[in-house]
């Protein structure tokens, strides 16, 4: 990674050599580059940092800045910094669009009057995912599927318990990690198929509470943090607690699912992605049916709970074969 040396002015907290660098805190496409940093003159404790962000795609997911100061090999995660938005210092460090950004670091607030030399500033970016709450005491719902840039994108398809995910490319299932270019959603490719709840627990697929463990939760593996797959109850509550309106967005059929009462201004869009079966995407249902996994197995050895919908209905059902490739809409908070 290239580092760029910049001039420093004045005396105080940061002296001598001052460099700046940038690196991405995830394997995402977006990058940060052209980082420069300069003390203000006359010195008032502030350091102005500029950088260029590129590669953001989609309308809901973006990047969140973090900054670290490295002094003689010691890394200090900077807390007192702001992103300048519309000429004002903002505590909102999230950005949705590409461009040049101005960050302001209050180094005195972070370092007090400590004298540092050979200082290196690092601007880190991590992908974040927008979320909304749709009812009181309910979880926060992501506004996109895993593997999707926009709300109407289908995203990845997963068998129940899968954390790789597959996308439809040239009429074939291609693994998100490049491990397979012609996958088939079949029972013999599904390690969770034909296993009892007791066996799933003993093999570490599910917890004592009968939900997928973090290691087998696609939302947690792909997005990290406290993102997780919804439970069957949460999908059932989504179906019964919200207003569902059949709609078409950018040519994609699905439902606008809107909160009620105090949450009526919040909504998500669930596209009709259909489901994977064998080497095929169920073309009769893609565009007219949506199928979304929960983290909960059904009592029968071959099934798991899922949310299914068409223009005429939306409901949860336990009779979805675990080998089917279905969408995952992550949630955060509350029920674990």
N, C-alpha and C positions, 0 to 999 in steps of 0.2 A: 504494500500500500504506500502510495506516495505521500510524503509529508512536505508541506510548504512552510518555509521560514518567513516570518513577518517581522516588521520593525516594531519596537516597543518605545513608548514615549513616557517621560516622567519617571518618578521613583515611587516606590511603595511596595505593594504586595508582590507583584510579579516583576522580577528583574532579570537581566542578562538574556540568555537565549530563550526565545518563546516560539514554539512551533505549533502547528495545528494539523490534525489529521481527521479522517472520516472513515467509518466502516459501518457496514450494515449488521444489525443485531439479529438478523434472520436470513433465511435462504430465499427471501422474496425477491421479485424482480426490481422493485424500487431501490434506488441508490441515492446516496448523498455525496457530493463532490465539491471541489473548489472552495474548501473551507479556509477562511482567513480570520484572524483574531487580532485585536489591537486595543491596548489600554487607551482610555480617554485622556485627553490633555486639555486643561490641567487635570491632574489625577483626582478622581472622586470615588474611586473604588469600583468603577464600572469597566467591564471589558465588552467591547462590541464584537460579535461573531456573525459572520455571514456565511451562507452555504447555498448550494444549488441542489434541489431535489428533482429527480427525474424518474420516469418509469411507473408512476402511479396510474393504474387503470381502474375503470369502474367509477361508480358514483357514491358508494357507501363506505368502502374500505379505504383506509389511508395509512398514514404514518404518524407515529408519535415520537417526538424528539426526547432524547436524554443527552446529558453532557457529562463528561468526566474530565478531570484535571489530573495529569500524571506528572509527578515531581520526583525526580531521582528514583524512578521505578515504583513509587507508591501511588496507587490509584485512588483518587478521591471523587466519589460520585457527587456531582454538583446538584444542589437542591434549589439554590436561589438564582433561578434564571427565568426569563420570560421570552415569549415569542411576540415580536412586534406585529400587530395586525391593525390595519387602518390607522397607523400612526400612534397606537396605544399599546403599552405593555400588557400582554394578556397571559393569564395563568393557564389558558387552554393551549396545550402543546401539541394538539392534533392538527394535521393538515390533510386536505383531500385532493389538492391540486399540485401539479408540478410548478416549479419556479424558483426564484431566489428569495431566501428568507433571512431576516435579520433577528438575531437573538441577542439579548442583553444579560450579562452575568454580573451579579452583585458579588464580586469576589471578597469584599470586606465582610459581608454577611456570612459567607461560607468559611473564610480563612482567618477572619479577624485581622490582626496586623502581622501575621506570620510572613517572613521574608522567604521567597522561593526563587530558585534558579533552574534553568533548563526545563522550564515548564512546557508541557505538551497538552494542548486542548483536543479532546476527542468529541465529535458530534456523532451520536449513535441514533439509528432509527429502527423502530420495530413496527411491524404491521399491527394495526388495531382493527377491530370489527365493531361496527355500530350495533347498538342494541336498544330495545324499548321494553317497557313494562306495560302489560295490557290489562291487568286487574290488580286490585289490592292484595298484597301478600303473595302475588304470583311471581314467577321467575322473570328475568330479563331475557327476551327472545332476540336472537341475532336477526339481522335484516337480510342476510344472504345464506344460501346453502354452503356447506363445505365445498371448496373447489370452484366457487362462483365469484365473479367480479361484480356482478350486478344482481339486483333482486330477481329479475326474470331469467337469469341463467340457471340451467339445470344443475351444474356442478358435478361432483363425483357421485358414483354409485358404490354402495358397500353391501357385502353380505353381512348378516348379523354377527357382530363381533370382529369384523374386519377393520383394520386401521390403515390400510394402504389406500384404497379408493381407486375407482376406474372411471375413465372418461371415454365417450364414444368418439372414435377417430377413424374415418374411412371405413365405416361399418364394422369396426372391431373394437374390443375392449382393451384399452391401453392403461397400464398401471401408472398411477401418479408418480411413482418413484422410478419408473423405467424398467422395473423388474420383469414385466410381461407385456408383450405387444399383441397377444391374441388370447386373452383370458376368457374362461367360460364360467358363468354362474350356475354351477351344477353341485349336487349334493356331495359328490366325492371330492370337490374342491373346497368344501365348507367344514372346517374342523368342529364347529358347534352343532352341526346337523346330527339328529338322532342321538342326542345326549340328554339325560334327565337333568333336572335342576340340581340334584345331589352331585351328579358327575361334573356338571359345570362348576359347581362350588369347589369340589375337591381338586379339579384341574386348574383352578385359579381364573376362570373366565368371569365369574360373578362373585359378588360379595355375599356375606351372610344375610344381607338384606335383599338379595336376589336382583341386583342391578349390576351391569357390566363394571368391572374394575377399571381404574384409570388406564391400566396397560392395554385394555381392550376396548376403550371408549374412543371412537373415532374423533369426536369433537375435542377431547382433551389432548390426544396425540397430535392432531393437526394444528390446533390453535393455542394449546398450552394454557397456562394460568388456571383459573377455575371454570373454564368452559367445559361443558359436559353434554352428553346426550339427554334429552328429556325422558322422564319416566312415563309409563303408561298413563298414570293419573294426570300428569301435566298435559299430555296430548289430549286426554279426555276433557280436561278443564278448558283447554284452548278451543275445543270444538263446541263446548256448551256455554262458556262465559263470554264469548265474543260475537260480534256481528260479522257474518260471512257474506261477501258479495262477489259473485262470479264476474270476472273481468278479463280483459285482454290488454297486456302491456307490451309494446314493441313487438306485436305479432305473437305473443306467447299467452296462452290461456292459463288461468289460475284463479286463486281467490285472494281478494283483499280482506285480511282478517283485522278487524278494528276493535280496539278496546272500548269498554263501556264506562259510563259514569264519569268519574274524574280522569279516566284514561282514554276518553273518546277521541282525543287528538292524536293518539298513537296507533300505528298500524304496521303490519308486515304484509308482504306479498309472497304467496306460496305457489310456485309454478307447477304445472302439470308435467312432471318429468317422466312419468311412466315408470317402468321398472325393467331391470335386466333379468333375462331368463335364458340360460345357456349362453350361446355366443350372440344372441340377438337382443336388441332393445324392443320391447313389446310395442311394435309400431301401431297396433290398434288402440293402445292406451296412451302412448306418449302424445301430449297435446290435449288429451281429454281426461286423464286420470293422474292423480298425485299419490305417492306412497312414501311415507316418512317413518323411519325406524324410531322406536323407543329403546331404552336401555334394559328392558325387562323381557325375560323369556316367558313364553306361554307354558303351561304345565305339560302339554304334549311335547314329546321329544323333538318334533320336527318344526315347531313354530315359535314365533316371537310376536309381541304386541307391536302394532303399527297404527299410524293414522292414515286412513285412505279417504279419497274424495273424488267425486266427479261433479258435474254441474248440478246434479239432482240430489246429492247428499254429501255429508262429511261426518265421519265417525271413526272411533278406534275399534280394532278387531284383533283378536289373538291368533287368527288363522292365516298368518303370512309365513310362507316357507322361509326358513333361515338362509337358504341359498340364494334367494332373490336379491338382485342388486337394487337397493333403494336409496333415496335421498336421506341426508341428515341435516336437520336444522338445530344448531346448538343453542343452549341456554346457559345462563349464569344465575347463581344465587339461590337462597332458600332451601328447597328440598335437596338433600344429598343422598 
